Amino acid sequence: MWLEVGKGSDSGVLVTYITSVGPRRIGIMDRRLGVREGKEEANMDAPGEQMTCNEAERCLSCNRPACAVQCPVGVKIREVIGLLRQGDIPGAARKLREDNSLPGVTARLCPQEKLCEGGCILGRRGEPVAIGNIERFIADYERESGAPGLPEIAARTGKSVAILGSGPAGLAAAGDLIQLGHRVRVFEERNEIGGVLAYGIPETLLPREVLRSEVENLRRMGVEFETDSVLGKNAGVDELMGEMGYEAVYVADGGETACNGKRGVFTGGEIAVDADSVIVAMGLGRKAAQGIDEYLRTGLGTRD
């Protein structure tokens, strides 16, 4: 039996809480309205392991999980929660990272209540599973333990992809393409990787140590990064696909380029401009990665 939902304030942070006499959703802080002044993270008090595991037990393991359907990056949420239930946190992290290259980021920024949690069947009569909190626990656990759950990397294909722009779309594409066995190098014109994540999202929502940890995990997977890059979008593409020998280029900054339509050049469409649009940009990056992989594997990407 579910009782009513309430809201209260603690040190300026809006808190939503659920009270029940049976299994219940864990408390969750509002990530957007609860920003404190200064650099202290607004959503600091993430649930611990026991609370998270209890929440995972609420999942019904639906045969056709709507939560995954409504996830813009297609995380296999049922499988992730299943591994967590078995006590395999590293395995849950690996499964999560197969589809989401930045789980520590999305756990803090993604509007789960509109997406995965909005599709949870439990939400029809009560509160959905707190999928965002589960993702946050897994991502924080692997970062704090120093043992990230990295997905398997396919055998090397011998093909190279250059990505211009290190925002959410570029990083999502990089994570997918490296898993598929391609060499990936990300070029960023500024001195820090992340695009809007590094320069447009306040640290109260996304601590820089979290972002840097996610970038480091991509490095561990094999992604190469170059900051302070002087490559331009137009002349740079010709150089990359010419003397530098890349078979494909992904222009991931959302801007138009004179090389649109050129063989082997892919563009990313919209870019993230705020916290809510980060997950959308990542979905576009994953879509671009699928197109690039297909292009390379059909033989069209083979250079003379």
CORBELLIN-V347888 format. One line per field, one symbol per residue. ss: DSSP state (H for helix, E for strand, L for the rest). phi: phi as a letter, one per 20 degrees, with the letter a starting at -180 (. if undefined). burial: I if it has 16 or more other ideal C-beta (glycine too) atoms within 10 Angstrom, else O. Layout:
BEGIN
ss->???
phi->???
burial->???
END
This chain:
BEGIN
ss->LEEEEEEEEELLEEEEEEEELLLLLLLEELLLLLLLLLLLLLLLLLLLHHHHHHHHLLLLLLLLLHHHHLLLLLLLHHHHHHHHHLLLHHHHHHHHHHHLLLHHHHHHHLLHHHLHHHHLHHHHLLLLLLHHHHHHHHHHHHHHHLLLLLLLLLLLLLLEEEEELLLHHHHHHHHHHHHLLLEEEEELLLLLLLLHHHHLLLLLLLLHHHHHHHHHHHHHHLLEEELLLLLLLLHHHHHHHLLLLLLEEEELLLLLLLLLLLLLEEELLLLLLLHHHHHHHHHHHHHHHHHHHHHHHLLLLLLL
phi->.eeeeccbcclndfcdcdcbecgcfffbeffeedfefndfffdfeffefffffffffffelgfcffgffeefdmgefgffffffffnefffffffffgdcfcfffffedffgfedgffefffffcbdfffffffffffffffffemcfeeffdfgfenddcddeodfgfffffffffffenefccddcfeecfplffedcdfffecgffffffffffffffofeccelfefefeffffffedfemeebcdeddneecfegnfgndcddmfdfdbffegffffffffffffffffgfeenfefef
burial->OOOOOOOOOOOOIIIIOIOOOOOIIIOIIOIOOIIOOOOOIIIOOIIOOOOIIOIIOIIOOOOOIOIIOIIIIOIIIIIIIIIIOOOOIIIIIIIIIIIIIIIIIIIIIIIIIOIIIOIIOIIOOIIIIIIIIIIIIIIIIIIOOOOIIIIOOOOOIOIIIIIIIIIIIIIIIIIIIIIIIIIIIIIIIOOIIIIIIIOIIOOIIIIOOIIOIIIOIIOOIIIIIOOOIOIOIOOIIIOIIOOOOIIIIIIIIIOOIOIOOOOIIIIIOOIIOOIOIIIIIIIIIIIIIOOIIOIIOOOOIOOO
END
